[in-house]
């Protein structure tokens, strides 16, 4: 079984946020979490819950696979 950690997620989240021109504060308000939590995710210090991943994917209108940087063999 492969490591299931979200290795690419921090970079992907930050790139998406910057591409959309959204601040950490605005994103946090948009999905109902704290700005500090967004920062922790972007710095790879915490991993989001499934419900947070879904909220982020909905916010940016992307798939969970895209958001998490998942690559299928």
N, CA, C and O atoms as a Tripos MOL2 file, in Angstrom:
@<TRIPOS>MOLECULE
protein
  292   291    73     0     0
PROTEIN
NO_CHARGES

@<TRIPOS>ATOM
      1 N           0.8470   -1.1840    0.0000 N.3       1 UNK1
      2 CA          0.0000    0.0000    0.0000 C.3       1 UNK1
      3 C           0.8890    1.2430    0.0000 C.2       1 UNK1
      4 O           1.8720    1.3230    0.7380 O.2       1 UNK1
      5 N           0.5310    2.1900   -0.8260 N.am      2 UNK2
      6 CA          1.3170    3.4170   -0.9170 C.3       2 UNK2
      7 C           1.0010    4.3440    0.2410 C.2       2 UNK2
      8 O          -0.0680    4.2630    0.8450 O.2       2 UNK2
      9 N           1.9440    5.2270    0.5440 N.am      3 UNK3
     10 CA          1.7440    6.2340    1.5830 C.3       3 UNK3
     11 C           0.5860    7.1320    1.1670 C.2       3 UNK3
     12 O           0.5850    7.6710    0.0610 O.2       3 UNK3
     13 N          -0.3880    7.2950    2.0370 N.am      4 UNK4
     14 CA         -1.5940    8.0550    1.6880 C.3       4 UNK4
     15 C          -1.5190    9.5190    2.1100 C.2       4 UNK4
     16 O          -2.5060   10.2440    1.9840 O.2       4 UNK4
     17 N          -0.3780    9.9610    2.6020 N.am      5 UNK5
     18 CA         -0.2600   11.3600    3.0230 C.3       5 UNK5
     19 C          -0.4410   12.2750    1.8230 C.2       5 UNK5
     20 O          -0.1490   11.9050    0.6860 O.2       5 UNK5
     21 N          -0.9240   13.4630    2.1010 N.am      6 UNK6
     22 CA         -1.2130   14.4310    1.0490 C.3       6 UNK6
     23 C           0.0410   15.2480    0.7360 C.2       6 UNK6
     24 O           0.1290   16.4270    1.0790 O.2       6 UNK6
     25 N           0.9950   14.6120    0.0890 N.am      7 UNK7
     26 CA          2.3000   15.2170   -0.1380 C.3       7 UNK7
     27 C           2.2070   16.4880   -0.9740 C.2       7 UNK7
     28 O           2.8680   17.4770   -0.6570 O.2       7 UNK7
     29 N           1.4120   16.4830   -2.0230 N.am      8 UNK8
     30 CA          1.3330   17.6330   -2.9240 C.3       8 UNK8
     31 C           0.2770   18.6470   -2.5230 C.2       8 UNK8
     32 O           0.1970   19.7260   -3.1100 O.2       8 UNK8
     33 N          -0.5210   18.3160   -1.5450 N.am      9 UNK9
     34 CA         -1.6360   19.1870   -1.1810 C.3       9 UNK9
     35 C          -1.2180   20.6020   -0.7840 C.2       9 UNK9
     36 O          -1.8170   21.5530   -1.2860 O.2       9 UNK9
     37 N          -0.2240   20.7950    0.0880 N.am     10 UNK10
     38 CA          0.1120   22.1750    0.4840 C.3      10 UNK10
     39 C           0.4420   23.0770   -0.7030 C.2      10 UNK10
     40 O          -0.0290   24.2110   -0.7820 O.2      10 UNK10
     41 N           1.2520   22.5650   -1.6210 N.am     11 UNK11
     42 CA          1.6210   23.3550   -2.7920 C.3      11 UNK11
     43 C           0.4190   23.6110   -3.6880 C.2      11 UNK11
     44 O           0.2330   24.7180   -4.1940 O.2      11 UNK11
     45 N          -0.3910   22.5830   -3.8780 N.am     12 UNK12
     46 CA         -1.5640   22.7100   -4.7480 C.3      12 UNK12
     47 C          -2.5460   23.7320   -4.1870 C.2      12 UNK12
     48 O          -3.0900   24.5450   -4.9350 O.2      12 UNK12
     49 N          -2.7730   23.6960   -2.8950 N.am     13 UNK13
     50 CA         -3.6990   24.6390   -2.2730 C.3      13 UNK13
     51 C          -3.2020   26.0700   -2.4350 C.2      13 UNK13
     52 O          -3.9630   26.9580   -2.8190 O.2      13 UNK13
     53 N          -1.9370   26.2870   -2.1460 N.am     14 UNK14
     54 CA         -1.3930   27.6440   -2.2490 C.3      14 UNK14
     55 C          -1.4410   28.1480   -3.6900 C.2      14 UNK14
     56 O          -1.7960   29.3000   -3.9360 O.2      14 UNK14
     57 N          -1.0830   27.2830   -4.6410 N.am     15 UNK15
     58 CA         -1.1280   27.6780   -6.0510 C.3      15 UNK15
     59 C          -2.5500   28.0300   -6.4790 C.2      15 UNK15
     60 O          -2.7640   29.0390   -7.1510 O.2      15 UNK15
     61 N          -3.5120   27.2110   -6.0970 N.am     16 UNK16
     62 CA         -4.9140   27.4950   -6.4360 C.3      16 UNK16
     63 C          -5.3650   28.8140   -5.8340 C.2      16 UNK16
     64 O          -5.9720   29.6430   -6.5110 O.2      16 UNK16
     65 N          -5.0660   29.0000   -4.5680 N.am     17 UNK17
     66 CA         -5.4920   30.2200   -3.8800 C.3      17 UNK17
     67 C          -4.9080   31.4510   -4.5550 C.2      17 UNK17
     68 O          -5.6110   32.4370   -4.7810 O.2      17 UNK17
     69 N          -3.6240   31.3920   -4.8760 N.am     18 UNK18
     70 CA         -2.9770   32.5340   -5.5210 C.3      18 UNK18
     71 C          -3.4940   32.7410   -6.9420 C.2      18 UNK18
     72 O          -3.6780   33.8770   -7.3790 O.2      18 UNK18
     73 N          -3.7290   31.6430   -7.6630 N.am     19 UNK19
     74 CA         -4.2620   31.7310   -9.0260 C.3      19 UNK19
     75 C          -5.6300   32.4070   -9.0410 C.2      19 UNK19
     76 O          -5.9420   33.1770   -9.9500 O.2      19 UNK19
     77 N          -6.4310   32.1180   -8.0440 N.am     20 UNK20
     78 CA         -7.7690   32.7060   -7.9420 C.3      20 UNK20
     79 C          -7.7380   34.0890   -7.2960 C.2      20 UNK20
     80 O          -8.7640   34.7650   -7.2330 O.2      20 UNK20
     81 N          -6.5700   34.5140   -6.8150 N.am     21 UNK21
     82 CA         -6.4460   35.8250   -6.1900 C.3      21 UNK21
     83 C          -7.1900   35.9380   -4.8760 C.2      21 UNK21
     84 O          -7.7490   36.9860   -4.5520 O.2      21 UNK21
     85 N          -7.1910   34.8460   -4.1180 N.am     22 UNK22
     86 CA         -7.9290   34.7750   -2.8580 C.3      22 UNK22
     87 C          -6.9380   34.8150   -1.6950 C.2      22 UNK22
     88 O          -5.9270   34.1130   -1.7190 O.2      22 UNK22
     89 N          -7.2150   35.6180   -0.6970 N.am     23 UNK23
     90 CA         -6.3690   35.6490    0.4950 C.3      23 UNK23
     91 C          -6.6890   34.4490    1.3830 C.2      23 UNK23
     92 O          -7.7300   33.8090    1.2320 O.2      23 UNK23
     93 N          -5.7890   34.1580    2.3010 N.am     24 UNK24
     94 CA         -6.0610   33.0930    3.2680 C.3      24 UNK24
     95 C          -7.3080   33.4270    4.0790 C.2      24 UNK24
     96 O          -8.1080   32.5440    4.3850 O.2      24 UNK24
     97 N          -7.4710   34.6950    4.4240 N.am     25 UNK25
     98 CA         -8.6340   35.1210    5.2070 C.3      25 UNK25
     99 C          -9.9270   34.8990    4.4360 C.2      25 UNK25
    100 O         -10.8970   34.3760    4.9840 O.2      25 UNK25
    101 N          -9.9430   35.2930    3.1700 N.am     26 UNK26
    102 CA        -11.1520   35.1280    2.3550 C.3      26 UNK26
    103 C         -11.4800   33.6540    2.1540 C.2      26 UNK26
    104 O         -12.6460   33.2630    2.2170 O.2      26 UNK26
    105 N         -10.4660   32.8390    1.9130 N.am     27 UNK27
    106 CA        -10.6890   31.4060    1.7460 C.3      27 UNK27
    107 C         -11.2350   30.8040    3.0330 C.2      27 UNK27
    108 O         -12.1850   30.0210    3.0090 O.2      27 UNK27
    109 N         -10.6340   31.1710    4.1480 N.am     28 UNK28
    110 CA        -11.0890   30.6590    5.4430 C.3      28 UNK28
    111 C         -12.5540   31.0040    5.6760 C.2      28 UNK28
    112 O         -13.3360   30.1510    6.0960 O.2      28 UNK28
    113 N         -12.9270   32.2440    5.4060 N.am     29 UNK29
    114 CA        -14.3240   32.6590    5.5670 C.3      29 UNK29
    115 C         -15.2260   31.9010    4.6020 C.2      29 UNK29
    116 O         -16.3500   31.5380    4.9500 O.2      29 UNK29
    117 N         -14.7360   31.6630    3.3960 N.am     30 UNK30
    118 CA        -15.5300   30.9810    2.3780 C.3      30 UNK30
    119 C         -15.8490   29.5360    2.6950 C.2      30 UNK30
    120 O         -16.8800   29.0150    2.2670 O.2      30 UNK30
    121 N         -14.9680   28.8800    3.4460 N.am     31 UNK31
    122 CA        -15.2240   27.4700    3.7640 C.3      31 UNK31
    123 C         -15.4870   27.2310    5.2490 C.2      31 UNK31
    124 O         -15.6950   26.0930    5.6690 O.2      31 UNK31
    125 N         -15.4770   28.2940    6.0350 N.am     32 UNK32
    126 CA        -15.8520   28.1720    7.4440 C.3      32 UNK32
    127 C         -14.7890   27.6270    8.3750 C.2      32 UNK32
    128 O         -15.0920   26.8940    9.3170 O.2      32 UNK32
    129 N         -13.5250   27.9910    8.1060 N.am     33 UNK33
    130 CA        -12.4390   27.6040    9.0130 C.3      33 UNK33
    131 C         -11.6420   28.8610    9.3670 C.2      33 UNK33
    132 O         -11.9470   29.9490    8.8800 O.2      33 UNK33
    133 N         -10.6290   28.7090   10.2090 N.am     34 UNK34
    134 CA         -9.8080   29.8630   10.5860 C.3      34 UNK34
    135 C          -8.6980   30.0980    9.5600 C.2      34 UNK34
    136 O          -8.2830   29.1880    8.8430 O.2      34 UNK34
    137 N          -8.2360   31.3390    9.5130 N.am     35 UNK35
    138 CA         -7.1050   31.6910    8.6480 C.3      35 UNK35
    139 C          -5.8740   30.8910    9.0620 C.2      35 UNK35
    140 O          -5.0870   30.4630    8.2170 O.2      35 UNK35
    141 N          -5.7180   30.6970   10.3590 N.am     36 UNK36
    142 CA         -4.5850   29.9310   10.8650 C.3      36 UNK36
    143 C          -4.5650   28.5070   10.3460 C.2      36 UNK36
    144 O          -3.4970   27.9540   10.0840 O.2      36 UNK36
    145 N          -5.7370   27.9120   10.1970 N.am     37 UNK37
    146 CA         -5.8130   26.5490    9.6870 C.3      37 UNK37
    147 C          -5.3950   26.5050    8.2200 C.2      37 UNK37
    148 O          -4.7100   25.5730    7.7990 O.2      37 UNK37
    149 N          -5.8000   27.5010    7.4470 N.am     38 UNK38
    150 CA         -5.3700   27.5720    6.0420 C.3      38 UNK38
    151 C          -3.8410   27.6340    5.9890 C.2      38 UNK38
    152 O          -3.2170   26.9430    5.1830 O.2      38 UNK38
    153 N          -3.2490   28.4510    6.8320 N.am     39 UNK39
    154 CA         -1.7910   28.5800    6.8850 C.3      39 UNK39
    155 C          -1.1340   27.2510    7.2540 C.2      39 UNK39
    156 O          -0.1300   26.8660    6.6540 O.2      39 UNK39
    157 N          -1.6910   26.5570    8.2270 N.am     40 UNK40
    158 CA         -1.1450   25.2530    8.6210 C.3      40 UNK40
    159 C          -1.1970   24.2680    7.4600 C.2      40 UNK40
    160 O          -0.2450   23.5180    7.2420 O.2      40 UNK40
    161 N          -2.2960   24.2620    6.7150 N.am     41 UNK41
    162 CA         -2.4110   23.3810    5.5460 C.3      41 UNK41
    163 C          -1.3650   23.7350    4.5040 C.2      41 UNK41
    164 O          -0.6800   22.8540    3.9850 O.2      41 UNK41
    165 N          -1.2380   25.0270    4.1930 N.am     42 UNK42
    166 CA         -0.3070   25.4570    3.1490 C.3      42 UNK42
    167 C           1.1470   25.2000    3.5280 C.2      42 UNK42
    168 O           1.9960   25.0470    2.6500 O.2      42 UNK42
    169 N           1.4360   25.1510    4.7950 N.am     43 UNK43
    170 CA          2.7970   24.8800    5.2550 C.3      43 UNK43
    171 C           3.0340   23.4020    5.5510 C.2      43 UNK43
    172 O           4.1130   23.0240    6.0080 O.2      43 UNK43
    173 N           2.0380   22.5740    5.2950 N.am     44 UNK44
    174 CA          2.1810   21.1410    5.4820 C.3      44 UNK44
    175 C           2.2460   20.7000    6.9270 C.2      44 UNK44
    176 O           2.7260   19.6050    7.2210 O.2      44 UNK44
    177 N           1.7670   21.5430    7.8370 N.am     45 UNK45
    178 CA          1.8220   21.2120    9.2600 C.3      45 UNK45
    179 C           0.5830   20.4830    9.7520 C.2      45 UNK45
    180 O           0.6080   19.8490   10.8070 O.2      45 UNK45
    181 N          -0.4970   20.5710    8.9940 N.am     46 UNK46
    182 CA         -1.7420   19.8530    9.3090 C.3      46 UNK46
    183 C          -2.3450   19.3630    8.0060 C.2      46 UNK46
    184 O          -2.1380   19.9630    6.9520 O.2      46 UNK46
    185 N          -3.0860   18.2760    8.0830 N.am     47 UNK47
    186 CA         -3.8260   17.7780    6.9270 C.3      47 UNK47
    187 C          -5.3050   18.0510    7.1470 C.2      47 UNK47
    188 O          -5.8000   17.9160    8.2660 O.2      47 UNK47
    189 N          -6.0120   18.4320    6.0930 N.am     48 UNK48
    190 CA         -7.4380   18.7230    6.2280 C.3      48 UNK48
    191 C          -8.2580   17.4550    6.4070 C.2      48 UNK48
    192 O          -7.8500   16.3670    5.9990 O.2      48 UNK48
    193 N          -9.4150   17.6140    7.0200 N.am     49 UNK49
    194 CA        -10.3620   16.5080    7.1160 C.3      49 UNK49
    195 C         -11.0000   16.3050    5.7450 C.2      49 UNK49
    196 O         -10.8740   17.1550    4.8640 O.2      49 UNK49
    197 N         -11.6740   15.1960    5.5740 N.am     50 UNK50
    198 CA        -12.3670   14.9410    4.3130 C.3      50 UNK50
    199 C         -13.3950   16.0280    4.0360 C.2      50 UNK50
    200 O         -13.5200   16.4870    2.9000 O.2      50 UNK50
    201 N         -14.1290   16.4420    5.0600 N.am     51 UNK51
    202 CA        -15.1390   17.4840    4.8420 C.3      51 UNK51
    203 C         -14.4880   18.8010    4.4390 C.2      51 UNK51
    204 O         -15.0580   19.5490    3.6440 O.2      51 UNK51
    205 N         -13.3060   19.1000    4.9710 N.am     52 UNK52
    206 CA        -12.5860   20.3070    4.5580 C.3      52 UNK52
    207 C         -12.0800   20.1850    3.1280 C.2      52 UNK52
    208 O         -12.1180   21.1570    2.3750 O.2      52 UNK52
    209 N         -11.6070   19.0020    2.7460 N.am     53 UNK53
    210 CA        -11.1710   18.7880    1.3660 C.3      53 UNK53
    211 C         -12.3240   18.9970    0.3940 C.2      53 UNK53
    212 O         -12.1570   19.6260   -0.6510 O.2      53 UNK53
    213 N         -13.4880   18.4700    0.7390 N.am     54 UNK54
    214 CA        -14.6680   18.6410   -0.1170 C.3      54 UNK54
    215 C         -15.0320   20.1190   -0.2160 C.2      54 UNK54
    216 O         -15.3440   20.6090   -1.3010 O.2      54 UNK54
    217 N         -14.9950   20.8260    0.9000 N.am     55 UNK55
    218 CA        -15.3090   22.2610    0.8890 C.3      55 UNK55
    219 C         -14.3240   23.0280    0.0110 C.2      55 UNK55
    220 O         -14.7270   23.9200   -0.7350 O.2      55 UNK55
    221 N         -13.0530   22.6940    0.0910 N.am     56 UNK56
    222 CA        -12.0440   23.3470   -0.7420 C.3      56 UNK56
    223 C         -12.2580   23.0360   -2.2200 C.2      56 UNK56
    224 O         -12.1880   23.9300   -3.0630 O.2      56 UNK56
    225 N         -12.5180   21.7740   -2.5290 N.am     57 UNK57
    226 CA        -12.7590   21.3890   -3.9230 C.3      57 UNK57
    227 C         -13.9790   22.1170   -4.4760 C.2      57 UNK57
    228 O         -13.9630   22.5780   -5.6170 O.2      57 UNK57
    229 N         -15.0240   22.2210   -3.6810 N.am     58 UNK58
    230 CA        -16.2240   22.9560   -4.1100 C.3      58 UNK58
    231 C         -15.9190   24.4380   -4.2880 C.2      58 UNK58
    232 O         -16.3700   25.0510   -5.2550 O.2      58 UNK58
    233 N         -15.1690   25.0100   -3.3750 N.am     59 UNK59
    234 CA        -14.8360   26.4400   -3.4280 C.3      59 UNK59
    235 C         -14.0940   26.7750   -4.7190 C.2      59 UNK59
    236 O         -14.3910   27.7720   -5.3770 O.2      59 UNK59
    237 N         -13.1170   25.9240   -5.0750 N.am     60 UNK60
    238 CA        -12.3120   26.1810   -6.2700 C.3      60 UNK60
    239 C         -12.8660   25.4920   -7.5180 C.2      60 UNK60
    240 O         -12.3170   25.6490   -8.6080 O.2      60 UNK60
    241 N         -13.9480   24.7330   -7.3600 N.am     61 UNK61
    242 CA        -14.5710   24.0050   -8.4680 C.3      61 UNK61
    243 C         -13.5650   23.0860   -9.1670 C.2      61 UNK61
    244 O         -13.4120   23.1080  -10.3880 O.2      61 UNK61
    245 N         -12.8890   22.2810   -8.3520 N.am     62 UNK62
    246 CA        -11.9380   21.2960   -8.8600 C.3      62 UNK62
    247 C         -12.2640   19.9420   -8.2290 C.2      62 UNK62
    248 O         -13.0060   19.8660   -7.2490 O.2      62 UNK62
    249 N         -11.7060   18.8820   -8.7980 N.am     63 UNK63
    250 CA        -11.9200   17.5490   -8.2340 C.3      63 UNK63
    251 C         -11.0200   17.3420   -7.0180 C.2      63 UNK63
    252 O         -10.0220   18.0400   -6.8370 O.2      63 UNK63
    253 N         -11.3920   16.3770   -6.1990 N.am     64 UNK64
    254 CA        -10.5400   16.0250   -5.0570 C.3      64 UNK64
    255 C          -9.1920   15.4990   -5.5400 C.2      64 UNK64
    256 O          -8.1600   15.7830   -4.9320 O.2      64 UNK64
    257 N          -9.1980   14.7350   -6.6280 N.am     65 UNK65
    258 CA         -7.9350   14.2360   -7.1750 C.3      65 UNK65
    259 C          -7.0170   15.3850   -7.5690 C.2      65 UNK65
    260 O          -5.8200   15.3500   -7.2860 O.2      65 UNK65
    261 N          -7.5720   16.4030   -8.2200 N.am     66 UNK66
    262 CA         -6.7660   17.5570   -8.6120 C.3      66 UNK66
    263 C          -6.2560   18.2950   -7.3830 C.2      66 UNK66
    264 O          -5.0790   18.6480   -7.3060 O.2      66 UNK66
    265 N          -7.1320   18.5220   -6.4380 N.am     67 UNK67
    266 CA         -6.7740   19.2690   -5.2350 C.3      67 UNK67
    267 C          -5.6570   18.5890   -4.4510 C.2      67 UNK67
    268 O          -4.7610   19.2570   -3.9340 O.2      67 UNK67
    269 N          -5.7100   17.2840   -4.3640 N.am     68 UNK68
    270 CA         -4.7240   16.5510   -3.5680 C.3      68 UNK68
    271 C          -3.4780   16.1710   -4.3570 C.2      68 UNK68
    272 O          -2.5280   15.6300   -3.7910 O.2      68 UNK68
    273 N          -3.4720   16.4480   -5.6610 N.am     69 UNK69
    274 CA         -2.3150   16.1090   -6.4790 C.3      69 UNK69
    275 C          -2.1630   14.6170   -6.6800 C.2      69 UNK69
    276 O          -1.0620   14.1240   -6.9280 O.2      69 UNK69
    277 N          -3.2610   13.9010   -6.5740 N.am     70 UNK70
    278 CA         -3.2320   12.4440   -6.7080 C.3      70 UNK70
    279 C          -2.9230   12.0620   -8.1460 C.2      70 UNK70
    280 O          -3.5020   12.5950   -9.0920 O.2      70 UNK70
    281 N          -2.0030   11.1320   -8.2800 N.am     71 UNK71
    282 CA         -1.6320   10.6390   -9.6070 C.3      71 UNK71
    283 C          -1.9330    9.1520   -9.6410 C.2      71 UNK71
    284 O          -1.4670    8.3950   -8.7900 O.2      71 UNK71
    285 N          -2.7050    8.7440  -10.6190 N.am     72 UNK72
    286 CA         -3.0420    7.3330  -10.7470 C.3      72 UNK72
    287 C          -2.0120    6.6360  -11.6090 C.2      72 UNK72
    288 O          -1.5420    7.1890  -12.6030 O.2      72 UNK72
    289 N          -1.6620    5.4120  -11.2230 N.am     73 UNK73
    290 CA         -0.6860    4.6150  -12.0020 C.3      73 UNK73
    291 C          -1.2950    4.1240  -13.2800 C.2      73 UNK73
    292 O          -0.6290    3.4410  -14.0580 O.2      73 UNK73
@<TRIPOS>BOND
     1     1     2 1
     2     2     3 1
     3     3     4 2
     4     3     5 am
     5     5     6 1
     6     6     7 1
     7     7     8 2
     8     7     9 am
     9     9    10 1
    10    10    11 1
    11    11    12 2
    12    11    13 am
    13    13    14 1
    14    14    15 1
    15    15    16 2
    16    15    17 am
    17    17    18 1
    18    18    19 1
    19    19    20 2
    20    19    21 am
    21    21    22 1
    22    22    23 1
    23    23    24 2
    24    23    25 am
    25    25    26 1
    26    26    27 1
    27    27    28 2
    28    27    29 am
    29    29    30 1
    30    30    31 1
    31    31    32 2
    32    31    33 am
    33    33    34 1
    34    34    35 1
    35    35    36 2
    36    35    37 am
    37    37    38 1
    38    38    39 1
    39    39    40 2
    40    39    41 am
    41    41    42 1
    42    42    43 1
    43    43    44 2
    44    43    45 am
    45    45    46 1
    46    46    47 1
    47    47    48 2
    48    47    49 am
    49    49    50 1
    50    50    51 1
    51    51    52 2
    52    51    53 am
    53    53    54 1
    54    54    55 1
    55    55    56 2
    56    55    57 am
    57    57    58 1
    58    58    59 1
    59    59    60 2
    60    59    61 am
    61    61    62 1
    62    62    63 1
    63    63    64 2
    64    63    65 am
    65    65    66 1
    66    66    67 1
    67    67    68 2
    68    67    69 am
    69    69    70 1
    70    70    71 1
    71    71    72 2
    72    71    73 am
    73    73    74 1
    74    74    75 1
    75    75    76 2
    76    75    77 am
    77    77    78 1
    78    78    79 1
    79    79    80 2
    80    79    81 am
    81    81    82 1
    82    82    83 1
    83    83    84 2
    84    83    85 am
    85    85    86 1
    86    86    87 1
    87    87    88 2
    88    87    89 am
    89    89    90 1
    90    90    91 1
    91    91    92 2
    92    91    93 am
    93    93    94 1
    94    94    95 1
    95    95    96 2
    96    95    97 am
    97    97    98 1
    98    98    99 1
    99    99   100 2
   100    99   101 am
   101   101   102 1
   102   102   103 1
   103   103   104 2
   104   103   105 am
   105   105   106 1
   106   106   107 1
   107   107   108 2
   108   107   109 am
   109   109   110 1
   110   110   111 1
   111   111   112 2
   112   111   113 am
   113   113   114 1
   114   114   115 1
   115   115   116 2
   116   115   117 am
   117   117   118 1
   118   118   119 1
   119   119   120 2
   120   119   121 am
   121   121   122 1
   122   122   123 1
   123   123   124 2
   124   123   125 am
   125   125   126 1
   126   126   127 1
   127   127   128 2
   128   127   129 am
   129   129   130 1
   130   130   131 1
   131   131   132 2
   132   131   133 am
   133   133   134 1
   134   134   135 1
   135   135   136 2
   136   135   137 am
   137   137   138 1
   138   138   139 1
   139   139   140 2
   140   139   141 am
   141   141   142 1
   142   142   143 1
   143   143   144 2
   144   143   145 am
   145   145   146 1
   146   146   147 1
   147   147   148 2
   148   147   149 am
   149   149   150 1
   150   150   151 1
   151   151   152 2
   152   151   153 am
   153   153   154 1
   154   154   155 1
   155   155   156 2
   156   155   157 am
   157   157   158 1
   158   158   159 1
   159   159   160 2
   160   159   161 am
   161   161   162 1
   162   162   163 1
   163   163   164 2
   164   163   165 am
   165   165   166 1
   166   166   167 1
   167   167   168 2
   168   167   169 am
   169   169   170 1
   170   170   171 1
   171   171   172 2
   172   171   173 am
   173   173   174 1
   174   174   175 1
   175   175   176 2
   176   175   177 am
   177   177   178 1
   178   178   179 1
   179   179   180 2
   180   179   181 am
   181   181   182 1
   182   182   183 1
   183   183   184 2
   184   183   185 am
   185   185   186 1
   186   186   187 1
   187   187   188 2
   188   187   189 am
   189   189   190 1
   190   190   191 1
   191   191   192 2
   192   191   193 am
   193   193   194 1
   194   194   195 1
   195   195   196 2
   196   195   197 am
   197   197   198 1
   198   198   199 1
   199   199   200 2
   200   199   201 am
   201   201   202 1
   202   202   203 1
   203   203   204 2
   204   203   205 am
   205   205   206 1
   206   206   207 1
   207   207   208 2
   208   207   209 am
   209   209   210 1
   210   210   211 1
   211   211   212 2
   212   211   213 am
   213   213   214 1
   214   214   215 1
   215   215   216 2
   216   215   217 am
   217   217   218 1
   218   218   219 1
   219   219   220 2
   220   219   221 am
   221   221   222 1
   222   222   223 1
   223   223   224 2
   224   223   225 am
   225   225   226 1
   226   226   227 1
   227   227   228 2
   228   227   229 am
   229   229   230 1
   230   230   231 1
   231   231   232 2
   232   231   233 am
   233   233   234 1
   234   234   235 1
   235   235   236 2
   236   235   237 am
   237   237   238 1
   238   238   239 1
   239   239   240 2
   240   239   241 am
   241   241   242 1
   242   242   243 1
   243   243   244 2
   244   243   245 am
   245   245   246 1
   246   246   247 1
   247   247   248 2
   248   247   249 am
   249   249   250 1
   250   250   251 1
   251   251   252 2
   252   251   253 am
   253   253   254 1
   254   254   255 1
   255   255   256 2
   256   255   257 am
   257   257   258 1
   258   258   259 1
   259   259   260 2
   260   259   261 am
   261   261   262 1
   262   262   263 1
   263   263   264 2
   264   263   265 am
   265   265   266 1
   266   266   267 1
   267   267   268 2
   268   267   269 am
   269   269   270 1
   270   270   271 1
   271   271   272 2
   272   271   273 am
   273   273   274 1
   274   274   275 1
   275   275   276 2
   276   275   277 am
   277   277   278 1
   278   278   279 1
   279   279   280 2
   280   279   281 am
   281   281   282 1
   282   282   283 1
   283   283   284 2
   284   283   285 am
   285   285   286 1
   286   286   287 1
   287   287   288 2
   288   287   289 am
   289   289   290 1
   290   290   291 1
   291   291   292 2
@<TRIPOS>SUBSTRUCTURE
     1 UNK1         2 RESIDUE 1 A UNK
     2 UNK2         6 RESIDUE 1 A UNK
     3 UNK3        10 RESIDUE 1 A UNK
     4 UNK4        14 RESIDUE 1 A UNK
     5 UNK5        18 RESIDUE 1 A UNK
     6 UNK6        22 RESIDUE 1 A UNK
     7 UNK7        26 RESIDUE 1 A UNK
     8 UNK8        30 RESIDUE 1 A UNK
     9 UNK9        34 RESIDUE 1 A UNK
    10 UNK10       38 RESIDUE 1 A UNK
    11 UNK11       42 RESIDUE 1 A UNK
    12 UNK12       46 RESIDUE 1 A UNK
    13 UNK13       50 RESIDUE 1 A UNK
    14 UNK14       54 RESIDUE 1 A UNK
    15 UNK15       58 RESIDUE 1 A UNK
    16 UNK16       62 RESIDUE 1 A UNK
    17 UNK17       66 RESIDUE 1 A UNK
    18 UNK18       70 RESIDUE 1 A UNK
    19 UNK19       74 RESIDUE 1 A UNK
    20 UNK20       78 RESIDUE 1 A UNK
    21 UNK21       82 RESIDUE 1 A UNK
    22 UNK22       86 RESIDUE 1 A UNK
    23 UNK23       90 RESIDUE 1 A UNK
    24 UNK24       94 RESIDUE 1 A UNK
    25 UNK25       98 RESIDUE 1 A UNK
    26 UNK26      102 RESIDUE 1 A UNK
    27 UNK27      106 RESIDUE 1 A UNK
    28 UNK28      110 RESIDUE 1 A UNK
    29 UNK29      114 RESIDUE 1 A UNK
    30 UNK30      118 RESIDUE 1 A UNK
    31 UNK31      122 RESIDUE 1 A UNK
    32 UNK32      126 RESIDUE 1 A UNK
    33 UNK33      130 RESIDUE 1 A UNK
    34 UNK34      134 RESIDUE 1 A UNK
    35 UNK35      138 RESIDUE 1 A UNK
    36 UNK36      142 RESIDUE 1 A UNK
    37 UNK37      146 RESIDUE 1 A UNK
    38 UNK38      150 RESIDUE 1 A UNK
    39 UNK39      154 RESIDUE 1 A UNK
    40 UNK40      158 RESIDUE 1 A UNK
    41 UNK41      162 RESIDUE 1 A UNK
    42 UNK42      166 RESIDUE 1 A UNK
    43 UNK43      170 RESIDUE 1 A UNK
    44 UNK44      174 RESIDUE 1 A UNK
    45 UNK45      178 RESIDUE 1 A UNK
    46 UNK46      182 RESIDUE 1 A UNK
    47 UNK47      186 RESIDUE 1 A UNK
    48 UNK48      190 RESIDUE 1 A UNK
    49 UNK49      194 RESIDUE 1 A UNK
    50 UNK50      198 RESIDUE 1 A UNK
    51 UNK51      202 RESIDUE 1 A UNK
    52 UNK52      206 RESIDUE 1 A UNK
    53 UNK53      210 RESIDUE 1 A UNK
    54 UNK54      214 RESIDUE 1 A UNK
    55 UNK55      218 RESIDUE 1 A UNK
    56 UNK56      222 RESIDUE 1 A UNK
    57 UNK57      226 RESIDUE 1 A UNK
    58 UNK58      230 RESIDUE 1 A UNK
    59 UNK59      234 RESIDUE 1 A UNK
    60 UNK60      238 RESIDUE 1 A UNK
    61 UNK61      242 RESIDUE 1 A UNK
    62 UNK62      246 RESIDUE 1 A UNK
    63 UNK63      250 RESIDUE 1 A UNK
    64 UNK64      254 RESIDUE 1 A UNK
    65 UNK65      258 RESIDUE 1 A UNK
    66 UNK66      262 RESIDUE 1 A UNK
    67 UNK67      266 RESIDUE 1 A UNK
    68 UNK68      270 RESIDUE 1 A UNK
    69 UNK69      274 RESIDUE 1 A UNK
    70 UNK70      278 RESIDUE 1 A UNK
    71 UNK71      282 RESIDUE 1 A UNK
    72 UNK72      286 RESIDUE 1 A UNK
    73 UNK73      290 RESIDUE 1 A UNK
